[in-house]
């Protein structure tokens, strides 16, 4: 698979995970009713939303590490150019 396609797929998956991570964070932060008549968003308990949020956070960190590895040559040459300009 071409490098551009890999970058695109990693970027797209990262975006989807980030948006889902934000949505789960809002659902967790949103006030819920407590007690026997408790309503859970989409039938998922607050505890399970926290687990989903944690898993998505870990997945996003892994995806960002993959993103950095895929762009490492660019990152290294960018910082080399910065150090060259300052002298």
N, C-alpha and C positions, 0 to 999 in steps of 0.2 A: 504494500500500500504506500502511496506517495506521502511524503512528509507533510505537504500542505493538507491532505485529507485527514491525516492523523491530528494535526493541529486544529482543524475545523471540528472534528468529532470531539476532541477533548474540550474545546471551547464551548461547544453546544451542550454537552453533558454538564459541564461546570455551570453554565447559565441556568439550566433546568434545575440542577441541585440547589443552586443559590436561591432561586425564586421559591422553590419548595421549602427551603430552610427558613426563608423570611415568612412565608405563610404559616408554617408550623409555629414559629416564634410568636406571631400575632395571635394565633389560636391559644397558645399557652398563656400569653399575657392577658387575653380577654377575660373579663370576670365571668365565672361560671356559677350556676346555682349549686348549692350544696344541700345534701339531704336525700331523702328517699325519692323525690321527684326530680333529681338532678338530670339535666339535659346535657348530653355530650355531643360536641360537634361531629357530625358524620358517624355517630355511634361509637366513637373511639374515646376512651377515658383520658383524663388529663395526664395520668401516669404514662399511658401508652403514647400520647402526643410527645411527652418529654423524651421517651425512648426513641421515637422517630426523629425528633430534633437532634438528639445526640448522634444517632447513626448518620444522619445527613451531614452534620458538622464534621464528623470524622471522614466521610466520603469527600467532602469539599476540600479538606486539608490534603488528602491524598491526591486529589485531582490538581490542586495547586502545586504540589511537589512535582507531579508529572509535567505540568506546564513549565515549571522552572527548568527541569531537566531537558525538555524539548527545546527550550530557548536559551540554554546555557551559553552557547557560543556567542549569541547576540549580546547577552548580559555581560560576559567577560570582555568582549571588544568595546562595548559601550563604556564600561568603567576604565578600560585602558585609554580610550580617547579622552575621558574626563581628566585622568591623571596627566596625560600629555599636554593638555591645554593649560593646566595650572602652572606649568614650569616656565 
